Amino acid sequence: MYVLDSLMPIFLIIALGKLLCRTGFFSEELAKGLNRLTYWVALPALLLDKVSNASFNSGDVARLSLLLILSTIGSAIFAYLIGRILRLKPLSMGAFVQGSARSNNAFIGLPVILYSLSSLTPGVAALATVALAPAVVFYNILSVSVLLMHSENKAQSRRQAVWVFVRQLLTSPILLSCAAGLICNAYGLRFPTSIQRSLGALGDSALALALLSIGASLSFKGVGRGLLHSLTASGIKVFIQPLIGLGLALLWNLPPIERQILLIYLACPTAVVSYVLADIFSSDKELAAHIIVVSTLLSAVSLSIIVAFGG
């Protein structure tokens, strides 16, 4: 019941987002607007509210971030080796490796952590949100590097890569809101009551909006084509990556609550932005889209196991 109570709201709201799109209740324009609202307004408000008012240990944050990044590197290396065995074409290899490594932590990981862990241990929300910021920077570095390595026009792609990376860092609302929250936290700055309540109200809506937008963006069209590749990449993402993280966590003697946060992040499906980057770098965007869908379905299994036993 604990697992069901923790995860069923996540996947029910994702399913609702898909249903609202299929029935025409959400138009395509409304679905895109919902995604922008979540990414640019609701999630940043949640992060700014949580981080600016939180108490956390910087050593715990650094350790969790480092293990998250190391686990991601491990799964990317494993995916590259499997891709070589599958004899993937260069453009497909870029999408395959990126899809096997990049987690959808802000839209799915945070809701799962807040639903399943925040009531058990104080400070979980702060630790999980702050530790996510360095990982987001690394995800961008990894994605751009992998896609650039397997791009056909490397000269043009290098110039494009620099611009995409800088633009994503400077305009990422998740990074900017975490940075602003850390500054406010460090200097003891507090927002006026009206601003604080506004941030709280927007933050409370962020989890539901994020899950609705995930459901609205899922498309099963053509997912059967190349199912072996998308299923393999998704399996690496939601099963192999958490196993790598578990090994590192046990080696590092990570406390149970931190271990569970780490494993939840690692068991999340592939980030939707991986499709956007695959399109920008003229990679196999069809494979990228299929990995997102398949990994989202498989993550129901991996997250259930981790919520039940990960701590």
N, C-alpha and C positions, 0 to 999 in steps of 0.2 A: 504493500500500500504506500510505503514511503517513496518507492521508485515511481509508482504510478502518479502519486500526488505531485511529485517533483517535475516529471517529464510530460505527462499528459497535457497540461496546459500549453506547453511549448508546441507540441505537434498538432494539437487541436486548433490553435490559433493559426499555425502555418496552413493547415488544411482549410480553415475558414477563408484565408486570403486567396487560396486557389479557387475555392468554390465561388467566392464573390466575383472573381474574374470570369470564370466559366459561365456563370449565370447572367453576365452583363451588368451586374450591380456596380462593379468597378469597370469603368472604361479603361482603355489602354493609357489615355492621358492621365486619368486619375491615379492609376497604378504607378506611373512614372513620378507623378507629383508626390505621392505617398512616400516613395523611396527617397526622393530629395528632401522632403520634410523630416524624415527620420534621420538621414545622414547629416544634414546641415543644421538642424534645430534640436530635435528631441534628444538624440544620443549625446551631443555636446553639452546640452543642459544637464543631463543626468551625470555625466562625468565631472563637469565643473562643480556641481552641487556635492557629489560624493567626495571628490578629492580635496576640495577647499576646506571641508569641515571634518576631515578624517584624521585619525591618529594611526600612524603606521611606523614600522621599523624599516629604515632604508636598506639595512642589510638583508632583510627578508625579501624586499622588493627586488633588489639586485640579483639575489640568488634565484628567485622564481623566474625572472626575465632571462637570465643566462641559461637556465635549463630549458626554457621554452625555445630559445634560439638554437641551442645545441641539438635538441630533439628534431627541430625542423631541418637543420643541416643533415642530420642522420637519415631522415626519410627522403630528402632530396637525392642524396648519394645512392641510397637503395633503389629509388625510382629510376635513376639514370642507369644503373646496372640492369634492372629488369627491362628497361626500354631498349637497351642494346641486345638483350636476349630476344625480345620481340621484333627486333630489326625495324624499329620505327623510323620513318622518314624524318629529316631534320626539323621541319616545321611542326610535325606531330610530337616530336621529342620535347620541344620547348613547352607545349601545352600540357603534355603528359607529366613532366617533372614538376611544373608549377602547380598543376592540379593535385599532385600527390603530396604537396608540402604546405600550401598556403591555407591557413585556417580562417573560418568565418567567425572570429572570436567576438567581435563587437555585436553582431546581430543575433548570434545564437549562444556563444559561450557565456557572455555576461548574463543573459536571462536565465540560463540553466543554473549558473552559480548563485544568482540572487534568489531564485526560487528554492533551490535545494540546500544551500549552505548558510545563507545570511542569518537565518533564524537560529542556527546552532552555535555560531561563534561570532562574537563582536569583532568588527574590523575586517571581516572577509571582503565586503564590498570595496573598501578602500584599497586593500592589498591587491585584489584582482584587477581593479581599474588602473591603478598606477603601474603595475607590472606589465600591463598590456602595451603601454606607450613605446618602450624600446623595441618590442616585438613587431609593432606596426612598421617602424622604420626599417627593420631588417627584412620584413616581408616584401617591401618595395624594392630593396636592394636585390633580394633573391630573384624576384619575378623579372625585373628588368634585365638582370645579368643572364638568367637562363634563356629568356626569349631572345636577347641580343646574340647570345652564343650560337643559337640555331636559326638566326635570321638569314635570308638569302642575300639581302643587300646590307652588308655589315657596315659599310662606310656611311651610308645614309642613316642606318639604324643607330649608330653610335651617337650621332648628333641628336637624333630624336630621343635616345635613351637618357641623355643628360637632361634634356628639357623636361621629359616626362617625370624623371625622378625628382628634380628640383621643384617642379610644379606641384607634385603630389605632397612633398614635404611641407612646402610653404602654404598650401591651401587645405591640408588635411584637417578637418574640423575636430577629429578625434585627438590628434596630436596637439593642436592649438588649445583645445579645452583642457587637456591634461596639463599642459605647460602652464596655462593661466591658473588652474587650480593649485598646482604645486607652488607657484609664486605667492598666491594668496595664503596658502597654508603656512609657508615658511615665514612670512612676515606678519602673520596673525591678522590679516585683512579680512573684514567681514562685510558682506553686502548689506545694504539697507533691507529692512524686513520685507518691503514690497518686492524687491528684486529676488530675495531669497525664496519667498513663497512662489514667485513666478517660475523660478528655476525648478523648484520642487514639483510644481504641477506639471511642467513640461517633462521633467525626468520621470515622473510616475507614468506618463503616457508612452515613454520611449520603448519599453519592453514590448508592449502590445503592438505598437506601430512597426517596430523592427520585424517582428514575426509575421505580421500581416503582409509586409512588403516582400519578405522572403517567399511566402506562399504565392503572392501575386506575380512574382518574377519567374517562378518555376514553369518550364515548358517541357512536356514529354514528347514533343514532336520529333520523330526520327531517332529517338534514343536507342532503338534497337540496332541501328547501324553502328558497327564498330564497338559492339557491347563488350567484347573481350577487353579492349583497351581501357574503356571508361570504367569497367568493373574492377580491373586490376589497379588502376590509379586510385579509385575510391577505396579499395581495400587497404592499400598502402596508407592512405590518408587517415582513415578512421580506426584501423586496427594495428598496423605496423608502427605508425608514429607514436601512439600511446604506449606500445610495448617498449619502444626505445626510451621514451620518457620515464617509464616505470623503472627500467634498469638504471638510468641515471639518478632517479630519485632515491632508489634503494642504496646505490653506491654513495650518494651524498648524504644519506641518512636524513632525508627531508621529513619534517613533521607531517603527521597524517592529513591535517587540514590543507597544508600547502601542497602536499602530494595530490590531493583530490582536485584542487584548483588547477594544477598543472595538467592532470590527465583529462579533465573536462575540456580544457582549451585544446589539447592535442587530439581529442576524439571528435571535435567539431567537423562538419563538412567543409568542403572547399569554398573559399570566399567567392562571392558573385563578381567581385571586381576582377577576378582572374580572366573572366570572359572579355571584359573591357580591354585589358592589357593585351590579351591574345589578338584582339581585333586591331589594336593600334600597331602592333609589330607584325601584322600579317601572318600570324601563326595559325594553327589549326583551331579556329574559333568554334567549329562544330564539336570537336572533341572536348574543348574546354567547357562548352555548355552542357554536354552530356555528363561530364565528370561532376559538375555542380549538382545535377539532378540525382544521379545515382548515389553520390556520397551523402546527400541530404537524407535519402531513404535509409541507407545503411547506418547512418549516425544514430538512428533510433535504437539500434541494437547496441552499438558501442557505448553510447551515453548511458543506457540503462545499466549495463554491466558496471560502469565506472561509478555511477551514483550509488549503486548497491554495495560495491566492494572496494572502490578506489581508495577510500580513506582507511 
